[in-house]
Amino acid sequence: MKAIAAVDKNWGIGYQGRLLTSIPNDMQLFKNETTGNVVVMGRKTLESFPGRRPLPHRTNIVLTTFPDYKSGNAIIVPNLNELFETLKDYDSDKIYVIGGESIYRQLLPYCDKALITKIDMEYDADAFFPNLDKEDNWKMTGESEEQTYFDLCYTFTQYTNGKVKTWTSQEED
């Protein structure tokens, strides 16, 4: 399972339910990586999409404590145990955790990779991705050349988790 996100200098990912910025190459990377695969998100992330609808051409799984929540063809799961039970039907290399903050925090220990677009800018943010540079288990294993979009500089990075928790270990915690 992989996490995918765009972060600012402070690892901010959003403000008031919206992304901090939109960079076309980052959006294209997200689309290329996730299309045809499984995306796992929280309810607020789903509701930030156009029309509050699931992403097309993907299996959308929403982790939410709202038991009667429905949105298009999204699969709704109420807790981690049911999420992991649902994910057993899919190849773990084709599962992407896409946010928001609480979903990243809950699922990052189970991810083996994180695809992070690092934006060299500080924004007002109220949602954050864990700072992988300060996490003992995570190491940057790849970084692109610096890219620019108008006045924004950014790089595509890949982090690898050296100590991935297995889904079944969730029950033992």
KAWOFEN-V195351 format. One record per pair of residues at least 24 apart in sequence whose C-alpha atoms are under 7 Angstrom apart, sorted by the first residue. I is the first residue (numbers start at 1). J is the second residue. D is the distance in Angstrom with one decimal. If there is no record, write none. Layout:
i=I j=J d=D
i=I j=J d=D
//
This chain:
i=1 j=92 d=4.9
i=1 j=93 d=5.5
i=1 j=94 d=6.9
i=1 j=95 d=5.0
i=1 j=96 d=6.0
i=1 j=110 d=6.9
i=1 j=111 d=4.7
i=1 j=112 d=6.0
i=1 j=113 d=7.0
i=2 j=95 d=6.2
i=2 j=96 d=4.8
i=2 j=97 d=6.1
i=2 j=111 d=5.0
i=2 j=112 d=6.0
i=2 j=113 d=4.8
i=2 j=114 d=5.4
i=3 j=96 d=5.4
i=3 j=97 d=4.5
i=3 j=98 d=6.2
i=3 j=108 d=7.0
i=3 j=111 d=6.5
i=3 j=113 d=6.4
i=3 j=114 d=4.5
i=3 j=115 d=6.2
i=4 j=96 d=6.6
i=4 j=97 d=6.3
i=4 j=98 d=5.6
i=4 j=114 d=5.7
i=4 j=115 d=4.7
i=4 j=116 d=5.9
i=5 j=98 d=6.6
i=5 j=115 d=6.5
i=5 j=116 d=5.1
i=5 j=117 d=6.3
i=6 j=116 d=5.5
i=6 j=117 d=4.4
i=6 j=118 d=6.0
i=7 j=116 d=6.9
i=7 j=117 d=6.1
i=7 j=118 d=5.2
i=7 j=119 d=6.0
i=8 j=118 d=5.9
i=8 j=119 d=4.7
i=8 j=120 d=6.2
i=8 j=121 d=5.6
i=8 j=122 d=5.7
i=8 j=123 d=6.8
i=9 j=119 d=6.4
i=9 j=120 d=5.7
i=9 j=121 d=5.6
i=9 j=122 d=5.4
i=10 j=122 d=6.6
i=11 j=128 d=5.6
i=11 j=129 d=5.4
i=11 j=130 d=6.9
i=11 j=131 d=6.0
i=12 j=125 d=5.4
i=12 j=127 d=5.9
i=12 j=128 d=4.2
i=12 j=129 d=6.2
i=13 j=125 d=6.8
i=13 j=127 d=5.6
i=13 j=128 d=5.1
i=13 j=129 d=6.3
i=14 j=125 d=5.4
i=14 j=126 d=6.2
i=14 j=127 d=5.0
i=14 j=128 d=7.0
i=15 j=124 d=6.7
i=15 j=125 d=4.6
i=15 j=126 d=5.0
i=15 j=127 d=6.3
i=16 j=126 d=6.9
i=17 j=48 d=6.4
i=18 j=48 d=6.5
i=20 j=123 d=6.8
i=23 j=149 d=6.8
i=26 j=117 d=6.9
i=34 j=58 d=7.0
i=34 j=96 d=6.8
i=37 j=94 d=5.2
i=37 j=95 d=6.3
i=38 j=94 d=6.0
i=38 j=95 d=4.7
i=38 j=96 d=6.1
i=39 j=95 d=5.9
i=39 j=96 d=4.8
i=39 j=97 d=5.8
i=39 j=98 d=6.4
i=40 j=96 d=6.1
i=40 j=97 d=4.8
i=40 j=98 d=6.0
i=41 j=97 d=6.2
i=41 j=98 d=5.5
i=41 j=99 d=5.1
i=41 j=100 d=6.6
i=41 j=103 d=6.4
i=42 j=99 d=6.3
i=42 j=100 d=6.1
i=42 j=103 d=6.1
i=45 j=99 d=6.2
i=45 j=100 d=5.8
i=84 j=167 d=6.1
i=101 j=127 d=5.8
i=101 j=128 d=5.7
i=101 j=129 d=5.9
i=104 j=129 d=6.8
i=105 j=130 d=6.9
i=109 j=164 d=5.8
i=109 j=165 d=5.7
i=110 j=164 d=5.3
i=110 j=165 d=4.8
i=110 j=166 d=6.1
i=110 j=167 d=6.7
i=111 j=161 d=7.0
i=111 j=164 d=6.3
i=112 j=160 d=5.8
i=112 j=161 d=4.9
i=112 j=164 d=5.8
i=113 j=158 d=6.9
i=113 j=159 d=5.6
i=113 j=160 d=4.6
i=113 j=161 d=6.0
i=114 j=158 d=5.7
i=114 j=159 d=5.1
i=114 j=160 d=6.5
i=115 j=157 d=5.9
i=115 j=158 d=4.8
i=115 j=159 d=6.6
i=116 j=156 d=6.0
i=116 j=157 d=5.2
i=116 j=158 d=6.1
i=117 j=154 d=6.7
i=117 j=155 d=5.7
i=117 j=156 d=4.5
i=117 j=157 d=6.0
i=118 j=154 d=5.4
i=118 j=155 d=5.3
i=118 j=156 d=6.4
i=119 j=153 d=6.1
i=119 j=154 d=4.3
i=119 j=155 d=6.8
i=120 j=152 d=6.8
i=120 j=153 d=5.4
i=120 j=154 d=5.6
i=137 j=161 d=5.4
i=137 j=162 d=5.0
i=137 j=163 d=5.7
i=138 j=162 d=6.1
//
